[in-house]
């Protein structure tokens, strides 16, 4: 689980849009974050920070971000080590492409060996670096010197993407939704062929700025973004430096959306599919009320282990006609499972919640918890 964002504009700088979007995605990864920008056909700013993007970047950092196109990434380690060196985006000076990736490759170890046989030396264990170099290898095989943007997109980049998912020795298996910066030509977005990892596209009212992100929460209407569109599975969209738009379906397989995205990973305000995650979760509460109707008369009050199951618990309490509430997330609480050790997870869980005894004392409590990975939060809530 990670968050990606990509922005391109006819304006001189996309720093504010990039940072607003990046900090909106910290719930998808707070271990580290990074930024890569382009200006005048070259990579410009490379910035990587440890910790949450909401806290790591200062005003001076914002002022140091230059370029009219950029990509950003927030990381929760699922591949490679948790070391800071694994932070994205990663880039290749030749053939001139940088990438921020959300997903997991199933065959990255075999691809590493193939790349090594072809003379590549990778700096990290990250599957995203493997993905970048595999795509780069396909581009190198098709790229021509002095190639114009139209030719690059239609004759080099899109065919390279087709080879990336074609099932050959040097193609990927797994989920790969990403944004990629090509300084000489523009900004690429590609969603994995099954639609497992989310990716959205929006433009600003004036048409001068285009952006992609893992969630709609990063492309807020209050900041001028409209016309939100979910990128279809297997589709590639390329926005050129002069804001021309190229779209094509690279390859599509049977759609397989991530259920955990709707239930837990995504922010409640973000849209996934045809409705917001808040609506998905409320609907889930209605389903639970029916499925567990035999428990209705065994509880007096419904609580949630906040924050993501709040809509589920509200729906459950409403249908059953029960009191709701009594457990609250403390200010600044974050997702416990992201802590790297069990000791830190238990410490975080111990200070994550506050309780209203007037609501739950002497009551038979029904608790809704949507994130029982290790049971750390549940144990903390029940003990309290």
C-alpha positions as CSV (number, residue, x, y, z in Angstrom):
1,X,0.0,0.0,0.0
2,X,1.5,3.3,-1.2
3,X,0.3,6.6,-2.6
4,X,1.3,8.2,-5.9
5,X,0.6,11.6,-7.4
6,X,1.6,13.2,-10.7
7,X,1.1,16.8,-11.8
8,X,1.8,18.6,-15.0
9,X,0.9,22.2,-15.9
10,X,1.5,25.1,-18.3
11,X,2.3,27.1,-15.2
12,X,5.9,27.6,-14.0
13,X,5.6,25.5,-10.8
14,X,3.4,22.6,-9.6
15,X,5.0,22.6,-6.1
16,X,1.8,23.6,-4.2
17,X,-0.4,21.1,-6.0
18,X,2.1,18.4,-5.6
19,X,2.6,19.0,-1.9
20,X,-1.2,19.4,-1.2
21,X,-1.8,16.0,-2.9
22,X,1.2,14.3,-1.3
23,X,0.2,15.3,2.2
24,X,-3.4,14.1,1.5
25,X,-2.0,10.6,0.9
26,X,0.0,10.1,4.1
27,X,-2.6,7.5,5.3
28,X,-1.3,5.3,2.5
29,X,2.3,5.4,3.7
30,X,4.0,7.4,6.4
31,X,7.4,5.6,6.5
32,X,8.9,8.0,3.8
33,X,8.0,10.1,0.8
34,X,9.7,11.5,-2.2
35,X,9.4,14.1,-5.0
36,X,10.8,14.2,-8.5
37,X,10.3,17.2,-10.9
38,X,11.2,18.2,-14.4
39,X,12.0,21.5,-16.0
40,X,13.2,22.4,-19.5
41,X,13.4,18.8,-20.5
42,X,15.6,17.7,-17.6
43,X,15.1,16.2,-14.2
44,X,15.2,19.2,-11.7
45,X,14.3,18.6,-8.1
46,X,14.9,15.2,-6.3
47,X,13.8,15.2,-2.7
48,X,13.3,12.3,-0.3
49,X,12.2,12.6,3.3
50,X,11.9,10.1,6.1
51,X,8.6,9.9,8.0
52,X,5.2,11.3,7.2
53,X,5.0,13.8,4.3
54,X,2.7,16.0,6.4
55,X,5.5,16.6,8.9
56,X,8.7,16.1,6.9
57,X,8.4,19.0,4.4
58,X,9.0,22.6,5.5
59,X,8.3,25.9,3.7
60,X,11.9,26.0,2.6
61,X,11.4,22.6,0.9
62,X,8.4,23.9,-0.9
63,X,10.3,26.9,-2.2
64,X,13.1,24.6,-3.4
65,X,10.7,22.5,-5.6
66,X,11.0,23.8,-9.2
67,X,9.4,22.5,-12.4
68,X,6.2,22.4,-14.3
69,X,5.8,18.6,-14.0
70,X,6.4,16.3,-11.0
71,X,5.6,13.0,-9.4
72,X,5.4,12.1,-5.7
73,X,5.2,9.0,-3.6
74,X,4.3,8.1,0.0
75,X,5.6,4.7,1.1
76,X,4.5,1.9,3.3
77,X,7.1,-0.9,2.9
78,X,5.7,-4.0,1.3
79,X,8.7,-4.9,-0.9
80,X,12.4,-4.6,-0.2
81,X,13.7,-3.5,3.2
82,X,12.3,-0.7,5.3
83,X,15.5,1.3,4.7
84,X,15.3,4.9,3.7
85,X,17.3,4.1,0.5
86,X,14.1,2.3,-0.7
87,X,12.2,5.6,-0.9
88,X,10.6,6.5,-4.3
89,X,10.4,8.0,-6.8
90,X,13.3,6.3,-8.7
91,X,14.6,7.4,-12.0
92,X,16.9,6.5,-14.9
93,X,18.9,9.3,-16.6
94,X,18.9,7.1,-19.7
95,X,16.4,6.7,-21.3
96,X,15.1,9.6,-19.2
97,X,12.2,8.3,-17.1
98,X,11.3,8.5,-13.4
99,X,8.6,6.5,-11.6
100,X,6.4,6.4,-8.5
101,X,4.7,3.0,-8.2
102,X,1.8,1.6,-6.1
103,X,1.5,-2.2,-6.1
104,X,3.5,-5.4,-5.8
105,X,5.3,-7.4,-8.5
106,X,5.0,-11.2,-8.1
107,X,8.0,-12.0,-10.3
108,X,10.4,-9.2,-9.4
109,X,13.1,-11.7,-8.2
110,X,13.2,-13.5,-11.6
111,X,13.2,-10.1,-13.3
112,X,16.1,-9.0,-11.2
113,X,18.1,-12.0,-12.5
114,X,17.1,-11.2,-16.1
115,X,18.2,-7.6,-15.7
116,X,21.5,-8.6,-14.1
117,X,22.2,-10.9,-17.1
118,X,21.6,-7.9,-19.4
119,X,24.1,-5.8,-17.4
120,X,21.9,-3.8,-15.0
121,X,23.0,-3.2,-11.5
122,X,20.1,-2.3,-9.2
123,X,20.7,-0.1,-6.2
124,X,17.9,-1.5,-4.0
125,X,15.7,-4.6,-3.4
126,X,12.6,-2.6,-4.4
127,X,10.3,-4.2,-6.9
128,X,9.5,-0.7,-8.1
129,X,13.1,-0.2,-9.2
130,X,12.8,-3.5,-11.1
131,X,9.6,-2.2,-12.7
132,X,11.3,1.0,-13.7
133,X,14.3,-0.7,-15.3
134,X,12.2,-3.3,-17.1
135,X,10.1,-0.5,-18.7
136,X,13.3,1.4,-19.4
137,X,14.8,-1.6,-21.2
138,X,11.7,-1.8,-23.4
139,X,11.9,1.9,-24.2
140,X,15.6,1.7,-25.1
141,X,14.8,-1.0,-27.6
142,X,12.4,1.3,-29.4
143,X,13.6,4.8,-28.8
144,X,15.2,6.8,-31.7
145,X,17.5,9.8,-31.4
146,X,15.8,13.1,-31.9
147,X,12.4,11.6,-31.7
148,X,9.4,14.0,-31.5
149,X,6.8,13.7,-28.8
150,X,4.1,12.2,-30.9
151,X,6.4,9.6,-32.3
152,X,7.8,8.9,-28.8
153,X,4.4,8.3,-27.3
154,X,2.8,6.2,-30.1
155,X,5.9,4.4,-31.5
156,X,8.0,4.0,-28.4
157,X,6.2,4.4,-25.0
158,X,2.9,2.8,-25.6
159,X,4.5,-0.2,-27.4
160,X,7.0,-0.5,-24.5
161,X,4.0,-0.6,-22.1
162,X,2.4,-3.4,-24.2
163,X,5.6,-5.4,-23.9
164,X,5.7,-4.7,-20.1
165,X,2.5,-6.7,-19.6
166,X,2.8,-9.1,-22.6
167,X,3.7,-12.3,-20.7
168,X,7.2,-12.6,-22.2
169,X,10.5,-13.1,-20.2
170,X,10.8,-9.4,-19.5
171,X,7.2,-8.6,-18.5
172,X,5.6,-8.1,-15.1
173,X,3.2,-10.2,-13.1
174,X,1.2,-8.6,-10.3
175,X,-0.3,-5.1,-9.7
176,X,1.5,-2.1,-11.1
177,X,-0.3,1.3,-11.1
178,X,2.2,4.1,-11.5
179,X,2.9,7.6,-12.6
180,X,6.1,8.3,-14.6
181,X,7.9,11.5,-15.5
182,X,9.5,11.8,-18.9
183,X,11.2,15.2,-18.8
184,X,11.6,15.6,-22.6
185,X,8.0,14.7,-23.4
186,X,5.6,14.8,-20.4
187,X,3.8,12.8,-17.8
188,X,2.5,9.1,-18.0
189,X,-0.1,7.4,-15.9
190,X,-0.8,3.6,-16.1
191,X,-3.2,1.5,-14.1
192,X,-2.7,-2.2,-13.5
193,X,-4.5,-4.5,-15.9
194,X,-6.9,-5.8,-13.3
195,X,-7.7,-2.5,-11.7
196,X,-6.5,-3.8,-8.3
197,X,-4.7,-0.6,-7.4
198,X,-6.7,2.7,-7.7
199,X,-5.7,5.6,-10.0
200,X,-7.6,8.8,-10.7
201,X,-7.3,11.6,-13.2
202,X,-8.5,15.2,-12.9
203,X,-8.0,18.6,-14.5
204,X,-8.3,22.1,-13.1
205,X,-11.1,24.4,-14.1
206,X,-8.7,26.5,-16.3
207,X,-7.4,23.4,-18.1
208,X,-3.9,24.5,-17.3
209,X,-3.1,21.7,-14.9
210,X,-3.6,17.9,-15.1
211,X,-3.1,15.5,-12.3
212,X,-3.2,11.8,-11.4
213,X,-3.4,10.3,-7.9
214,X,-4.1,7.1,-6.0
215,X,-7.2,8.7,-4.4
216,X,-9.6,11.6,-5.2
217,X,-8.8,13.1,-1.8
218,X,-5.5,14.3,-3.3
219,X,-7.3,16.1,-6.2
220,X,-9.7,18.3,-4.2
221,X,-12.4,20.3,-5.8
222,X,-11.6,23.2,-3.4
223,X,-8.2,23.4,-5.1
224,X,-9.8,23.7,-8.5
225,X,-9.8,20.1,-9.7
226,X,-12.9,19.0,-11.6
227,X,-13.8,16.2,-14.1
228,X,-12.5,13.4,-11.9
229,X,-12.2,10.2,-13.9
230,X,-11.1,6.8,-12.7
231,X,-8.4,5.5,-15.0
232,X,-9.7,2.2,-16.4
233,X,-7.7,-1.0,-15.8
234,X,-4.9,-1.4,-18.3
235,X,-5.2,2.1,-19.7
236,X,-2.3,4.5,-20.3
237,X,-2.7,8.2,-20.3
238,X,0.1,10.5,-21.4
239,X,0.0,14.3,-21.0
240,X,2.6,16.1,-23.1
241,X,4.6,19.1,-21.9
242,X,2.3,21.3,-24.0
243,X,-0.8,19.5,-22.4
244,X,-1.8,17.3,-25.4
245,X,-3.5,14.2,-24.2
246,X,-2.9,10.6,-25.5
247,X,-4.9,7.7,-24.2
248,X,-4.8,4.0,-25.1
249,X,-5.9,0.7,-23.6
250,X,-2.6,-1.3,-23.3
251,X,-4.1,-4.6,-22.0
252,X,-7.0,-5.5,-19.8
253,X,-7.9,-8.6,-17.9
254,X,-10.9,-9.5,-15.7
255,X,-11.4,-6.7,-13.3
256,X,-10.5,-7.5,-9.7
257,X,-10.9,-4.6,-7.3
258,X,-9.3,-4.5,-3.9
259,X,-12.0,-5.0,-1.3
260,X,-9.6,-3.7,1.4
261,X,-9.3,-0.4,-0.4
262,X,-13.1,0.2,0.1
263,X,-13.2,-1.1,3.7
264,X,-10.0,0.4,5.1
265,X,-7.1,1.7,3.0
266,X,-8.8,4.6,1.3
267,X,-9.9,7.8,3.0
268,X,-13.7,7.9,3.6
269,X,-14.1,10.9,1.3
270,X,-12.3,9.3,-1.6
271,X,-14.2,7.7,-4.4
272,X,-13.6,4.1,-5.4
273,X,-15.6,2.8,-8.3
274,X,-19.1,4.3,-8.4
275,X,-19.3,5.7,-4.8
276,X,-17.3,7.1,-2.0
277,X,-15.6,4.8,0.5
278,X,-17.9,6.2,3.2
279,X,-20.9,5.0,1.2
280,X,-19.3,1.6,0.7
281,X,-18.7,1.3,4.4
282,X,-22.2,2.3,5.3
283,X,-23.5,-0.3,2.9
284,X,-21.3,-2.9,4.6
285,X,-22.9,-2.0,7.9
286,X,-26.3,-2.7,6.5
287,X,-25.1,-6.1,5.3
288,X,-23.6,-6.9,8.7
289,X,-26.8,-5.9,10.5
290,X,-28.7,-8.5,8.5
291,X,-26.0,-11.2,8.7
292,X,-25.5,-10.9,12.4
293,X,-29.1,-10.2,13.3
294,X,-29.0,-12.9,16.0
295,X,-26.7,-10.7,18.0
296,X,-29.1,-7.7,18.0
297,X,-30.6,-8.4,21.5
298,X,-27.3,-9.3,23.1
299,X,-25.8,-5.7,22.9
300,X,-26.9,-2.3,24.2
301,X,-24.5,0.0,22.4
302,X,-22.5,-0.1,19.2
303,X,-19.0,1.3,19.1
304,X,-16.3,1.4,16.5
305,X,-12.5,1.0,16.8
306,X,-12.0,4.3,14.9
307,X,-11.6,5.7,12.5
308,X,-12.4,3.8,9.3
309,X,-15.3,1.6,10.6
310,X,-17.3,4.6,11.8
311,X,-19.8,4.4,8.8
312,X,-20.2,0.6,9.4
313,X,-20.9,1.1,13.1
314,X,-23.4,3.9,12.4
315,X,-25.3,1.8,9.9
316,X,-25.4,-1.2,12.3
317,X,-26.6,0.9,15.2
318,X,-29.3,2.6,13.1
319,X,-30.8,-0.6,11.7
320,X,-30.7,-2.3,15.1
321,X,-32.1,0.8,16.9
322,X,-29.1,0.8,19.3
323,X,-27.1,3.6,20.9
324,X,-23.9,4.5,19.1
325,X,-20.6,5.8,20.3
326,X,-18.2,5.9,23.3
327,X,-14.8,5.3,21.6
328,X,-12.9,8.1,19.9
329,X,-9.6,8.4,18.1
330,X,-7.1,10.7,19.9
331,X,-5.7,13.7,18.0
332,X,-2.8,12.8,15.9
333,X,-3.4,9.0,16.1
334,X,-2.1,7.1,13.1
335,X,-2.4,3.6,11.6
336,X,-0.8,1.3,14.1
337,X,0.1,-1.5,11.7
338,X,2.5,0.9,9.9
339,X,4.9,0.9,12.9
340,X,7.9,-1.3,12.1
341,X,8.0,-3.4,15.4
342,X,5.4,-5.0,17.6
343,X,6.6,-3.0,20.6
344,X,6.0,0.3,18.8
345,X,2.6,-0.9,17.6
346,X,1.5,-1.8,21.1
347,X,2.7,1.6,22.4
348,X,0.8,3.4,19.7
349,X,-2.4,1.4,20.3
350,X,-2.2,2.1,24.0
351,X,-2.5,5.9,23.3
352,X,-4.7,5.7,20.2
353,X,-8.2,5.8,21.8
354,X,-10.1,7.7,24.3
355,X,-13.3,6.5,25.9
356,X,-16.6,8.1,27.2
357,X,-17.5,6.0,30.2
358,X,-21.0,7.6,30.3
359,X,-21.8,5.9,27.0
360,X,-20.4,2.4,27.8
361,X,-20.2,1.8,31.5
362,X,-22.5,-1.2,32.5
363,X,-23.5,-1.7,28.8
364,X,-23.2,-4.8,26.6
365,X,-20.9,-3.4,23.9
366,X,-20.7,-4.5,20.3
367,X,-17.5,-3.3,18.7
368,X,-16.9,-3.0,15.0
369,X,-13.2,-3.3,14.0
370,X,-12.1,-3.5,10.4
371,X,-8.4,-4.0,10.8
372,X,-7.6,-7.1,12.7
373,X,-4.2,-7.9,11.2
374,X,-2.4,-8.8,14.5
375,X,-5.2,-7.8,16.9
376,X,-3.1,-5.1,18.5
377,X,-5.8,-2.4,18.4
378,X,-8.6,-4.8,19.3
379,X,-6.7,-6.0,22.4
380,X,-6.1,-2.4,23.5
381,X,-9.7,-1.4,23.0
382,X,-11.1,-4.5,24.8
383,X,-8.7,-4.1,27.7
384,X,-9.6,-0.5,28.2
